[in-house]
């Protein structure tokens, strides 16, 4: 979950995804509501950080920490908070990766 602000291109609404373990870097589009939420988070983030997802101690979120927050906050909201919207963005990007990997590793 070490997404950095410099990986987000607000002008072109794209997210530059770094891959680990010899993966191929990719560029993903960001939808309008997600882009607005990211801009709002960047504007309101205190203290300012190079990382998008930060803990109370201003360090990057661990994957386990993010999963705990998502589990806790799965209740429906009338208007999603910026934190929930950003978690959805991270989960959406991760689920696309898992889906592609599952298709690639399919026997046959």
C-alpha positions, 0 to 999 in steps of 0.5 A, a space after each residue: 500500500 505504498 502508493 505515492 502521490 508522484 504515481 498519480 497523474 491528475 492531469 491525465 487521470 492515470 495511476 502509474 502502478 509499480 510491480 514487485 518481483 519482476 512484474 511489469 509496470 502499468 498505467 491505469 485510468 482513474 475514474 472521476 469520483 476517485 480522482 475527486 476524492 484523491 484531490 480532496 485527500 491530497 488537499 486535506 492530508 495532515 501532516 503532508 506525506 509523500 504517501 497516499 495511504 498513511 497511518 496515524 503515525 504518518 507512515 505508509 499503510 501496511 497491507 494488513 492494516 488496510 485490510 482491517 480498515 476495509 473490514 471494519 468499514 464495510 457498512 453502507 454509506 450515503 456519501 463515502 468518506 475519502 478514506 473509503 474511496 481510496 481503499 476502494 481504488 486500491 482494492 479495485 487495482 489489486 482485484 484486476 491484477 488477481 483476475 488477470 493472474 487467474 486467467 493467465 494461470 488457468 490450465 488448458 
